[in-house]
């Protein structure tokens, strides 16, 4: 290990103590963190900044890992609990396992790759601004309310690396309240799963060009076959209007 690397054995360390160690090391100029035996500690790397900063976590980080992240790279060798990337602004989070609910809540930049399945309400309130376009790629399947109230960015669901082979690619009410952004699903989606005011259609050449880089990077991170991922077509799910519920309000 180099002088700018800090190794921490998180076994038996409370989340406050662990995060204090990380913040103090960041202030000293440490740029790489190897944290082993993570077991539910919350807020790891929350509000961390700097494109040169990276974290490798072994175990299961707790809620709100990478919340407000602004540049660093985080790789989790294991599963992750709820709230990963909450209000994330920039950077990359890679989870070599499963992830829980509300992943990417209000995410406004950066990318999150999850090899396996994710929970409920993933990507809700995602938004994009100018050059920022948040991306979530799910290698497995997703629970109900995927992309709820989504306003920007892209969610990509592959359904390939799932522990639930008989489950649908996503749960019910996909994209409920969605008024911006796009959800891509490898294969097809049953209309009953869509929230009101959404349309599903085959991805076109522009969509496939957009998907290519993110799918290639996903494949590289998890050492899977990018050609196999792209061998199946994708459907694109978008709102028919940026104000899908505008007719419910009385004009003044």
C-alpha positions, 0 to 999 in steps of 0.5 A: 500500500502507498502512503496515501492509502488507509486500511481499516478493519471495521469489525466492532467499530461504530459508524461514528468512529469509522466515519471520523477516521475517514474524514480525518484521513481525507483532511490529511490528503488520503486518497484511497481507503480499504475498509474490511469487515464492514457490517451495517455502519451507516453514512460511509463516504457521505459527502466525500469529494474529489475525483481522485478519492476511492473506497473499497469496502468489503462487507455490507455497508449500512444506510446512506453509503455515498450520500451526497457523494461528489466525485469519488469512486466506491466499490463494495464487495458485497451487498449494500443496505438502503439509501445508497447514493442518496442525493449523489452529485458526481462519482461512481458507486459499484456494488458487487452484490445486491442493494436495498430500497431507495437507491439513488434517491434524488440522485443528480449526477454520477453513476451507480452499478449494481450487479444483482437485484435492488429493492423498492423505489429505486431512482425516485426523484432522480433529476438532471441539470445541464451536463449532469445526467445520473445513471443507474444500471441494475444487473438483476431485477427491481422492486415496486415503484422503480423511478417514481417521480423521476425527473431526469437521468436514466435507469437501466434494468438488465434482469440478467444477474438475479436471484429471483428468476421467476420474478418480473424484471420490475415490480408494479407501478414502474415510473409512477409520477415520472415526468422526465428522464428515461427507463430502459429495460432489457427485453420487454415489460408488461403494460400492467407494471407501468404507472399511468401516463407512460409509454413503452416502445422499442429502443432506437439507434440513438438509445442503443448508442447511449446505452453502449458506454454504460453497458460496456463499463458495467460489464468491465466492472463485473467481468461479464460479457458485454456482447451477451448483454447487448444481444437482447433488445431494449425497450424505452419507457418515458412519460408522454408529457413533462406534466402528466398530471397537469389536467388534474389541477384547476388553472388560476 
